[in-house]
Amino acid sequence: MSQVHLFQQMAAYNQWMNGKVYEAAGRLDPSELSRDRGAFFGSILGTLNHIVVGDTLWLKRFATLPSGTESLQKVAAQPTPTSLDQILFDDLGKLRDHRRLLDDEIVRWVGGLKDSDVDQALAYRTIEGQSSNKRLSYLIQHFFNHQTHHRGQVSTLLSQAGEDIGVTDLLALIPDES
């Protein structure tokens, strides 16, 4: 299996898990969503916003490459977040709508990648202004790992709030071989 196929699987997993997380979060009242629970980004809402901030920053960077120029136009046109803890949406419904837009863009972009695309390097600046130049395949791997890491935090916070999101294993989406 190629790296691109693995990234396509991760995009599908990302979209599936975000649906489960937002469904569970939607069962909580706004005060529970924004309650500081001692997590790195404070609340469930703060952590969900951080994931969107991170995804937006990375997708805007990926959009500068030929493989992303057309497929990531909607994200490229969005304002660039200014901090990693920025609250882009304080309303879960609006955040969920934006999350769906991002997930659709991710699936579309990754679906159009070729193996040769992920072998190139991406030059970018971090939010702090530090220059980097890294292989795209490693950056995409980081991109999906970042989402998984913080969704794990959110699933713990949701569990502490009494909401079970159910099965979270990637294994649930891996097809059986004949």
N, C-alpha and C positions, 0 to 999 in steps of 0.2 A: 504494500500500500504506500502510495506517495505521501509526502508531507501535505500537499494540497488536500488530498482526501481526508487526512487526519484533521486538518483545519476546518474542512467542511463539516465533519462530525462534531467538532467542538462548537461550531457556530449553531448547529442544530441543538446541541446540548444546552448551550447558553440561552437560546430562545425558550426552550422547554422549561429550564429551571427558573428563568426570570418570570415566566407565567405562573409557576407554582408559588414563588416567593411573593409576588404582588397579590395573588389571590389570597394568601394567608394574611398578608399585611392589611388587605382591604377589610378583613373581619375585625380589625382593631379600630377603636375610636381615635380621632386625631391626637388627643392628649397622650394616649399610650404610644403612638407612633413617634411623637416628638419628645417623649420622656427620656432624660439623660440616664442611660443604663450603665455608664462607666466604660463603654466601648471606646475605641480609638477615635471614632467620629461621633461619639456621644450616643446618639439615638438610632433607632431603626431608620427613621427618615434621613438622618444625617449620613448614615452608612450607604443607603440606597442612592442618595445624591452623590456621594463620593464615587461610587461605581460609574454613574453617568458622567461625572466630570472626567474620570480617567478614560473612559471609552471615548468621549468626545475629543479629548486631547490627542489620543492615539489615532483615531479615525481621521482627524484633520491632518495629522502628519502623513498617514498612509495615502490620503487624497492627493498629496503632492507628487506621487509616483504615477507613471503612465497607467499602471494597473488600477489605480484608484481615481484618476482624474474625472472620469465620467460616472462611474458607479457610486462614488461617494459625494456627489455634488450637494445633496441636501445637507449633509453634515458639514461640508466645507463652508457652506454659506452661513452656518450658525455662528453666534458670537463665541469667542474663545474664552473659556473659564480662566479666571485670574488667580485662583488658589485651589488647592486640593480639597479643602473643606468647605468650599463654596456651596451654599444652598441655592440651587438653580430653581427648584420648585418646592414650595412649602405645602403644597396640596398634593396628596397621593394620586388623585385622579390625573392631574396634569403630568406628574412625574411618570405615571404608568403609560400614558399616551406617548410621551417622549421616549420612554424605554422601548416601546413597541416599534417606533420609528427607527431607533438605533439598531434594534435587533433585525429588522427587515433590511436595513442598509448593510449590516454585517453579513447576513446570509447572502445577499445579492453580490457583494464585493468578493467574498471568499469563493462563492460559486463560480466566479469568472476568472479566478487566478489560474495561472499555469505554473508548472514546476520551475520554469525559467524565471518567473516573476519573483519567487521567494528567495532566489539565490543572489539577488542584488542587494546592495547596501542602501540604507536610508540615512541621510544626513538630517539631523534635527537639533533643536534646542529644547532643553527641559524647561519647565515652568520657571525655574530659577535662572535661566539663561545659559546654562552650561551646554557646550557643543558636544554632540555625539555623532558617531557614524557607525552603525551596526547592521549586521545581516538581517534582512527582513524576516526570514524564517524564525530567527530567535526572538525578534520583536513581537511577531504574531503569537508565538508560544507564550511570551510574557503577558501579552494582552489577555489571552484566555485564562492564564493562571491567576492574574490579578483579579479577574471577575470571580473565579471560583473561590479564591481565598476570602474575599470580602462577602460573597454570598454565604459562605460557611459561617462567618461571623453573624450575618443577618439571621440565618437559620437558628443559631443559638439564641439570639435575642428574641426571636419569635417564639421559640420553645419556652423561654423564661416568661414570656407574656401569655403563655397558655395556648399557643397556636402551633400545630404540627403541620409541616409542609409535606410530609410523606416521604416517599423514596426520593433520594437525591443522587444515587449512584449513576455514573455514566454507563455502567454495565447495563442498565435498563434500556438503553438505546442501541446497544451493540447487537447486531443481528446474529442469530445462530448460523453456523456454517453447515452446509449440507454434506 
